[in-house]
Amino acid sequence: MDYTVQQLDEMCSRIDRLAEQIASPTSGGAARDEQVISESVQIIQRIGEGIAWAYGQSNKPGLGEQFAQPFVDRRLTHCLKALITDKRPLRREMQTRVAAQVLQTIHILLQATPSDSLLFCNLTAGWYLNEVVSVEFDFLENEDLLPLWMTVVKDIAMMLNKDNLMLFFDPGAEKPFPIFSEAIRFYHHPVSQVRTHVQATSLEIFLKLRSEDVWAEPLFEVVLADSAVFFTHVSCLLREFWRMVDDAARSQARRDVRNALYIQNDILVYINDVFECQIPQLSAILQEKLLRFAVLPVLVRSMLRPFGAPVVAGEKASDILHPSTACYLLHDALTTLKSTSVFKAIALTLLRSQVPEDVLHSVTDNPLRSPSLYLAIQRAWSGHSASGAFESAEAYPPDETLYAMPLYPLVELLEMRDPRPVQPNKLFDALEGMLQNLTGVNEATSGAALLGVITLLLRTLRASQEALADGTAHRLGTALLGLLQHHRQHRWETLEATLGAVRELAAAVDVPVGRAAQILGRPLRESVLVPLAADLLQITKQASGAGQEAWLREYQEQWAAFQASTMEPSAAACQRDFLEQGSATAAKTAAPDGRARLLRILLAARRLAMGFLATDQGRIDEMPGIDEAELEEAAHYQPGVPVHIGKINRVKCQVRGSARGSEPESLYMLPAKATVVLVRPDDTKPFWAVPVIVEPLREAKLTVGADFKAPLEQISTPGTNGDEVQKTLRLEVAAPRSAFLKDRTSGTTPPSSRNLDRMAMSTPLGPLGAEAVAEQIALTLHFSDERRRRVACKILAQGQHSVQQHMAKGLEQLFADLRDDRL
């Protein structure tokens, strides 16, 4: 640094005198004021930087304390506070410059000062930082001060720990804990960066309150009281962004929709972070406010309204979202939040046969108004409320009632077992009606999201061991199976999500074991399995020749896609459907279609039915129609595991490895009934070999060039003069299992997302109707003469014919058994 401790002391003395001049300006006029302010700002900056530098000199212990001593002795904390609290006869621009530099210097000192230092003790003594935070800055006129002030508040929050919490709690002050109470006032500020600061600050404070030892302290009670107001405002802001999403969607302003969706999801993530702090008292307040102000009266109420229903007397159009908007937003909330209490409350509200009157009214009545304090703060920043929604001309109920926790929160009310006033659940009636009328545009925009919501709520009931009444389960099952029964009228995304919902319903009601079969078994067989099996049996019998080969390959592809599918709509897919809003893009015919669709639905329904019968899981996961010879050969020939082959006939060929420029490797094809088997000799044991490529014949396809009609193809080896000709056989292997073939895909561009089935939420999604397609790997075998190639071709062709005939008979038997109600 370019000055010493003595110089720092002189600067501290100088700033003290300058502060007096600012408080009582002389007759020097504006020029003199400018000179004083500029010098003050410069000195305050140098003092902060000098002390921070001194504390950072780890090779000079004690230097920081030496530099801090003049700051403490000159009582500079009081001087700095006076500069930002006392009213000065200065222009606003000059006051802002001084205040900004004071806040910046305090920020620097908090960042650089060790907690056991003299300066830290000085800064925290007498609730000094509380007083700094409580200063009433005019942020409307001085917008640049707000980020600096928020930074100081966040610095203090990060300093907190269980040992120093009391240094920031003044029980006798008007604002006992301003680090929290002042910060949360800015949560619904129109600038998103400010909201981010508030989120970070409040979470830092909550994390320091997780210890049960703190819960008995007066500080904790203050935080709970402030949180009741804060979480009410958070819920009100969240529903305003939902309103913005709906307005933008109705006007087809896609960019505005995306922006509002991003912000509301950011708030949901913050809410989830608060729940993750695992403070039961805070979680109880937050879930009550979230349910009572936002989720139930806005999302659930709007979702259950019939499409196109007019606004009736007593309702406000601005308080009601379009059903497709509400459906998507509810699905987004359920996939973002992790609060089982909120999930369970929504599930019980919608899926119980009877619900308490208070809960029913929280959905059917108009949403609670936004508190007057919330609107006053909002209007002070922007001059008006964000949307004008959720307001009331009457200040009823009063703010105190809106902020207070009720005697019986909704979560507790739903979990009570005493005979409180209940009514038949007309909310479930509305949900059932939505499923029965899921067609056209409402299906395109909200079908998958609605079914995703039902799936998540059923899963919540199952996890909480909450029984679903027989009548409710039967009605819900009938509505879901009705969608599958009329599969030709619905999009594939809807059908796939329906299969997932039926699967979850079966798991939720199967207590005790066998109850699901009693409720769903017969309707599943009669409305889905039997008619689908009859149609597929007819298709199988009609297929022959090349048509049969294509049908069997399609069956295998659909089995693989069925095995991979989660049968649940991803958040990205639901958002895509919502953004398209029933446009031509969203209305494209979804794949799989035709007989492929029949197969996928039947396979999923068959798995459910077999689960009702407690069928062995191995049999459930085994693809019907597989030749037993394939299973035996797969067990006998395992890549990399030496096997005794004796003097069995074999055909020598050459195969090039995956590495670029690698030399062809000599392998031997072994005759097999249902498998392509290529081995290399085991150098350590005679009559033993090591399998290199082992692939099911049903997954391999013999191909020929466009100029050849026979299964033989002559290809000149690159680099030859054309006189030397090798005979070549080419196979297309779908979904290879052998490492030799899998390695060929390493380092290449992954397949397009349009060829991926819906997997986990993190999997990239292609266009609507994207379907899983097994990856095809070309395998070219080179033979030394045409005779060897003909032998190899005969082995493969005969094996494939046998496999196809066996699979065709197996499928025919499968569909016949299902048609005749035999599993």
LOPATI-949711 format. One record per residue (C-alpha): residue in three letters; x, y, z. Coordinates in steps of 0.25 Angstrom, whole numbers, plus 2048, in hexadecimal, padded with zeros to 3 digits. Example, Ala and Ser with C-alpha at 12.3 -4.5 7.8 and 13.67 -1.06 7.14 Angstrom:
! residues 2
ALA8317EE81FSER8377FC81D
END
This chain:
! residues 823
MET800800800ASP80480E7FETYR80281380CTHR80480E81BVAL7FC80C827GLN7FF81B82BGLN7FA81F81ELEU7EE817820ASP7EC81E82DGLU7ED82B826MET7E282781CCYS7D9823827SER7DB83082EARG7D9837821ILE7CC83081EASP7C683482BARG7C9843828LEU7C384181AALA7B683B820GLU7B5847829GLN7B685081DILE7AB848815ALA7A284A821SER7A4859822PRO7A885E814THR7AF86B813SER7AD876809GLY7B58707FFGLY7A986C7F6ALA7A88607EDALA7B68607E9ARG7BB85F7F7ASP7B08547FAGLU7B584C7EEGLN7C484D7F3VAL7C0848801ILE7B883C7FBSER7C28387F1GLU7CD8387FCSER7C4831806VAL7C18267FCGLN7CF8247F8ILE7D4823807ILE7C981980BGLN7CD8117FFARG7DC811803ILE7D980E812GLY7D180180EGLU7DB7FC804GLY7E77FF80DILE7E17F7819ALA7DC7EC810TRP7EA7EB80AALA7F17EB818TYR7E87DF81CGLY7EB7D880FGLN7FA7D8812SER7FC7CA818ASN80B7CB819LYS80A7D7822PRO8017D282EGLY7FC7DE836LEU7FC7E882AGLY7ED7E8829GLU7EB7EB837GLN7F57F7836PHE7EE7FD82AALA7E07FB831GLN7E480183EPRO7E3810839PHE7D580C833VAL7D1807841ASP7D7812849ARG7D181D840ARG7C3817841LEU7C2817832THR7B680D833HIS7AE819839CYS7B382282ELEU7AF819823LYS7A2817828ALA7A082682ALEU7A382881CILE79881F817THR78D822822ASP78E831825LYS78783A81BARG790843814PRO78E85080CLEU79484A800ARG78F8467F2ARG7898387F1GLU7948347E7MET79F8387F2GLN7988307FDTHR7978247F4ARG7A68247F1VAL7A9825800ALA79F81A804ALA7A48117F8GLN7B28127FDVAL7AF80F80BLEU7A7803808GLN7B27FE7FETHR7BD800809ILE7B47F9814HIS7B37ED809ILE7C27ED807LEU7C57ED816LEU7BB7E2819GLN7C17D980EALA7D07DB813THR7CE7DC822PRO7D07CF82ASER7C67CC834ASP7CF7CC840SER7D57DA83CLEU7D47E7843LEU7CD7ED837PHE7C37E2837CYS7BF7E5845ASN7BE7F3843LEU7B57F1837THR7AC7E883EALA7AC7EF84CGLY79F7F6850TRP7977F0844TYR79E7FA83BLEU79C7F282EASN78D7F1832GLU78C800832VAL793801825VAL78A7F781ESER77E7FE824VAL78180C81EGLU776810815PHE77C813808ASP7748197FDPHE77680E7F3LEU76C8137E9GLU7748207E7ASN7818187E9GLU78080B7E2ASP78F8097E2LEU78F8087F1LEU7867FC7F2PRO7907F17ECLEU79A7F67F5TRP7917F6801MET78D7E87FETHR79B7E47FDVAL79E7E880BVAL7927E1810LYS7967D4809ASP7A47D680FILE79F7D781DALA7967CB81BMET7A17C2816MET7A97C6823LEU79E7C182CASN7A07B5834LYS79A7AF841ASP7A57B6849ASN7A37C4844LEU7947C4841MET7917CD84DLEU79A7D8848PHE7907DB83DPHE7837D9846ASP77F7E584EPRO7727E1855GLY7707EF85AALA7707F684CGLU7657F9843LYS76B7F0839PRO7727E5841PHE7787DD836PRO7797E682AILE7827DD822PHE7767D581FSER76A7DE821GLU7707E9818ALA7757E080DILE7687D980BARG7607E6808PHE7677E67FATYR7637D87F6HIS7597DD7ECHIS7627E87E7PRO7607E97D7VAL76F7E77D5SER7727D87D5GLN7807D97DAVAL77B7DF7E7ARG7727D37E9THR77E7CA7E7HIS7857D27F2VAL7797D07FCGLN7787C17F9ALA7877BF7FCTHR7877C8809SER77A7C180ELEU77F7B380BGLU78D7B7812ILE7857BB81FPHE77C7AE81ELEU7887A581DLYS78D7AB82ALEU7807A8831ARG77F79A82FSER78579683CGLU77A792846ASP78179A851VAL77D7A784ATRP76E7A4849ALA76C7A8857GLU7737B5856PRO76B7C3854LEU7727C5847PHE76C7B9841GLU75E7BE845VAL7617CB83EVAL7657C4831LEU7597BB831ALA7507C7833ASP7577CE827SER7577C281FALA7487C1820VAL7477CF818PHE7537CB80FPHE74D7BE80BTHR7407C4808HIS7477CE7FFVAL74E7C37F8SER7427BC7F5CYS73B7C87F0LEU7467CB7E7LEU7477BD7E2ARG7387BD7DEGLU73A7CB7D7PHE7457C47CETRP73B7B97CBARG7317C47C7MET73C7CA7BEVAL73E7BC7B7ASP7307BB7B4ASP72E7C97AEALA73A7C67A5ALA7357B97A1ARG7287BE79DSER72E7C9795GLN7387BE78FALA7447C7793ARG74E7BB795ARG75A7C3799ASP7527C97A5VAL74C7BB7A8ARG75A7B67A9ASN75F7C17B2ALA7537C07BCLEU7557B17BCTYR7647B37C0ILE7617BD7CBGLN7567B57D1ASN75E7A87D1ASP76A7B07D7ILE7607B37E3LEU75C7A57E4VAL76A7A17E5TYR76C7AB7F0ILE7607A57F7ASN7667977F6ASP77379C7FCVAL76B7A2808PHE76579480AGLU77278D809CYS777796815GLN76E78C81DILE769795827PRO75B79082AGLN75679D82FLEU75A7A5823SER755799819ALA748799820ILE7467A881DLEU74B7A780FGLN74279C80BGLU7367A2811LYS7387AF80ALEU73C7A87FDLEU72F79F7FDARG7257AA802PHE72A7B67F9ALA72F7AF7EDVAL72E7A07EALEU72079D7EEPRO7187AA7EBVAL7207AD7DELEU7267A07D7VAL71C7957DCARG71079E7DBSER7147A37CDMET7187957C8LEU70A78F7CCARG7027997C4PRO6FC7947B8PHE7037997ABGLY6FB7A57A6ALA6F37A77B3PRO6EE7B57B4VAL6F17BD7C0VAL6E57BD7CAALA6E07C87D3GLY6EA7CA7DFGLU6F67C57D7LYS7017CE7D2ALA7077CA7C4SER7147CF7C9ASP7157C57D4ILE7127B97CBLEU71D7B37C2HIS71A7AB7B5PRO71979C7B9SER7257987B0THR72D7A37B7ALA72979E7C5CYS72C7907C1TYR73A7927BCLEU73D79B7C7LEU7387917D2HIS7417867CBASP74D78F7CBALA74B7927DALEU7497847DDTHR7567807D6THR75E78B7DCLEU75A78B7EALYS75E7807F4SER7547837FFTHR74C776802SER74377E80BVAL73F7877FFPHE73D77B7F6LYS735773800ALA72C77F802ILE7297807F3ALA7277717F2LEU71D7707FDTHR71677C7F8LEU7147777EALEU7137687EDARG70B7667FASER6FD7627F9GLN6FA76C804VAL701779808PRO6FF783813GLU6F778F810ASP702799812VAL70B792808LEU7007917FEHIS6FE7A07FFSER70D7A37FEVAL70B79E7F0THR6FD7A27EBASP6FD7B07F1ASN7057BC7EBPRO7137BD7EFLEU7177C57FCARG71A7D37F8SER7297D87F8PRO72C7DF805SER72B7EE805LEU7397EF80ATYR73E7E67FELEU7377EF7F4ALA73C7FC7FBILE74A7F87FAGLN7487F37ECARG7428007E7ALA74D8087EETRP7578027E5SER74F8027D8GLY74380B7DAHIS73A7FF7D8SER7387F07DBALA73E7E67D2SER7317E17CCGLY7257E77D3ALA7217D97D6PHE71D7D37E4GLU71A7E17E9SER70D7E57F0ALA7067F37F3GLU7037EE801ALA70E7EC80BTYR7087DF80FPRO70D7D7815PRO7177E181CASP7267DF81AGLU7277DA828THR71E7CE825LEU7257CB817TYR7337CB81EALA72F7C382AMET72F7B382BPRO7217AD82CLEU71E7A4838TYR71D79882FPRO72779A822LEU722793816VAL72C787817GLU728784825LEU719786822LEU71B77B817GLU722771820MET71877282BARG71076682EASP70576C837PRO6F776E831ARG6F977C82DPRO6EF782823VAL6F177B815GLN6EB77B808PRO6EB7727FBASN6F77767F3LYS6F177D7E7LEU7007807E3PHE7027717E0ASP6F57727D7ALA6FC77D7D0LEU7097767CEGLU70176A7C9GLY6FA7727BFMET7077787BALEU70C76A7B7GLN6FF7667B0ASN6FF7737A7LEU70E7737A4THR70E775795GLY71277F78AVAL71A78C78EASN71878A79DGLU71F77C79CALA72A782793THR72D78D79DSER72B7867AAGLY7287777A9ALA7367727ACALA73877D7B8LEU72A7797BELEU72E76A7BEGLY73B76D7C3VAL7357757CFILE72C7697D2THR73875F7D1LEU7407687DBLEU7347697E5LEU73175A7E4ARG7407587E7THR73F7617F3LEU73375A7F9ARG73B74D7F7ALA7477527FESER73F75780AGLN73774A80BGLU72A752809ALA71F748804LEU71774C7F8ALA7087497F9ASP70373D7F1GLY6F97467EATHR7037517E7ALA70D7477E2HIS7037407D9ARG6FE74D7D3LEU70C7527D0GLY7107457CATHR7047457C1ALA7077537BCLEU7157507B9LEU7127427B3GLY70874A7AALEU7137527A4LEU71B7457A0GLN70F73F79BHIS70D74A791HIS71B74B78EARG71974F77FGLN71375C784HIS71E76078CARG72D76578BTRP73875B78EGLU73D765799THR7307647A0LEU72F75579FGLU73D7537A4ALA73A75C7B0THR72D7547B2LEU7357477B3GLY73E74D7BEALA7327527C6VAL72B7447C5ARG73873E7CAGLU7397487D6LEU72A7467D9ALA72C7377D9ALA7387387E3ALA7307427ECVAL7247397EEASP72B72C7EFVAL72A72C7FEPRO727721802VAL72E71A7F7GLY7237157EDARG71A7217EFALA71F7287E2ALA71C71B7DAGLN70D71B7E0ILE70B72A7DCLEU71372B7CFGLY71671D7CAARG70971A7C3PRO7077287BDLEU7157287B8ARG71371A7B1GLU70571D7ABSER70872B7A6VAL71672B7A2LEU71D71D7A1VAL71271579APRO70F71F78FLEU71D72278CALA72271478CALA716710782ASP71B71B779LEU72A71777ALEU727708778GLN72070C76BILE72C714767THR73570976ALYS72E6FE762GLN72D707756ALA73C70A756SER74470174DGLY752702745ALA758710746GLY74C71574DGLN74E70B758GLU75D70F759ALA75971E75ATRP74E71B764LEU75771376DARG76271D76CGLU758728770TYR75471F77CGLN76271F781GLU76472E77FGLN757730787TRP75B727792ALA76872E794ALA76173B794PHE75773679EGLN7637317A7ALA76A73F7A6SER75E7487A9THR75B74D7B6MET74C74F7B2GLU74D75D7B9PRO74C76B7B2SER7597737B4ALA7597817B9ALA75F7857ABALA75477D7A3CYS7497847ABGLN74F7927A9ARG75078F79AASP74278B799PHE73D7977A1LEU7467A1799GLU74079B78CGLN73279E791GLY72B794787SER73279A77BALA73579276ETHR74278E774ALA73C788780ALA731781778LYS73A778770THR73776A771ALA73F76477CALA74775777BPRO74674B77CASP73974A774GLY73173F76EARG735731772ALA742736779ARG73873E783LEU730732785LEU73C72A789ARG741734793ILE73473679ALEU73272779ALEU7407247A0ALA73E72E7ABALA7317297AEARG73671B7AEARG74171E7B8LEU7367247C1ALA72D7187C0MET73970F7C3GLY73D7177CFPHE72F7157D5LEU7317067D4ALA73E7077DBTHR7467027CFASP7557007D1GLN75C70D7CDGLY7657057C4ARG75A7007BBILE75470E7BBASP7617147B5GLU7637087ABMET75E70C79DPRO753703798GLY7576FB78CILE7666F978FASP76B6EB78AGLU7716E3796ALA77D6E078DGLU7806EF78ELEU7806EF79DGLU7896E279DGLU7936E7793ALA7946F579AALA7976ED7A7HIS7A16E47A0TYR7A86EF798GLN7AC6FB7A0PRO7B670579AGLY7C37047A0VAL7C16F77A7PRO7C86EB7A1VAL7BF6DF79DHIS7C26D1798ILE7BE6D078AGLY7C46C2786LYS7C56BF777ILE7B86C6774ASN7B86CB765ARG7BB6DA764VAL7BD6E4759LYS7C96EE759CYS7C76FC756GLN7CE70A758VAL7C7715760ARG7CD723762GLY7CE729770SER7C8736775ALA7D673E775ARG7D8746768GLY7E373F760SER7E3732768GLU7E6725761PRO7DB71B75EGLU7DA710768SER7D8702765LEU7CC6FC76CTYR7C46EF76AMET7B56EE768LEU7AF6E3770PRO7A16DC76CALA7966E0776LYS7876DF776ALA7846ED77ATHR7906F577CVAL79C6FB773VAL7A86F677ALEU7B66FA776VAL7C26F577EARG7D16F677EPRO7DA6EA781ASP7DE6E9790ASP7ED6E878FTHR7EF6E179CLYS7E56D679APRO7E36CD78EPHE7D46CC789TRP7D16D8792ALA7CD6E678CVAL7CA6F3792PRO7BC6F978DVAL7BE707787ILE7B170A781VAL7A4704786GLU79770A781PRO789704780LEU785701772ARG778708774GLU77F715775ALA788713769LYS78471675BLEU78B71074ETHR78C71C744VAL79171C735GLY79572772CALA78B72E723ASP791727717PHE79071971CLYS78371171DALA78A705724PRO78F705732LEU79D70572DGLU7A571272BGLN7B3714725ILE7BB71F72ASER7C9723725THR7D2725731PRO7D7733731GLY7E573472CTHR7E5728723ASN7E6728714GLY7D8722712ASP7DD71470EGLU7DD70F71CVAL7CF70E721GLN7CA70B72FLYS7BC706732THR7B570E73CLEU7A970D745ARG7A271974CLEU799719758GLU79172475EVAL79172176EALA787729776ALA78A72D784PRO798725785ARG79C71E792SER7AA71A78FALA7B5723793PHE7BC721785LEU7B072877FLYS7AC73278AASP7BA738789ARG7B773C77BTHR7AE747780SER7B874D789GLY7BD75B785THR7B275D77BTHR7A676677CPRO79B761784PRO78E75E77DSER78476977BSER77B76C787ARG76F76A77DASN77375B77DLEU77375A78DASP767755794ARG76275D7A0MET76C7597ABALA7707617B8MET76D7707B9SER77B7737B6THR77B76C7A8PRO77A77679CLEU76C775796GLY76A775787PRO75D77A780LEU750775783GLY74E767780ALA75D763781GLU75E754783ALA76A74B787VAL77174577BALA77B73A77EGLU78973E779GLN78E73776DILE79C73376CALA7A272D75FLEU7AA721760THR7B271D753LEU7B870F752HIS7C270C748PHE7C56FD743SER7D06F873BASP7C76F1731GLU7B96F172CARG7B66E3731ARG7B96E7740ARG7B06F373EARG7A56EA739VAL7A66E1745ALA7A66ED74FCYS79A6F3748LYS7936E5749ILE7956E4757LEU7906F275AALA7846F1751GLN77F6E4756GLY7816E9764GLN7796F5762HIS76E6EE75BSER76D6E4767VAL76D6F0771GLN7636F8769GLN7596EC768HIS75B6E9777MET7586F877BALA74C6F8772LYS7466EC778GLY74A6F2786LEU7436FF783GLU7376F877DGLN7366F078ALEU7386FC793PHE72D70478CALA7236F878CASP7256F679BLEU72370479EARG717705795ASP7116F979CASP7156FF7AAARG7206F57ADLEU72D6FB7B2
END
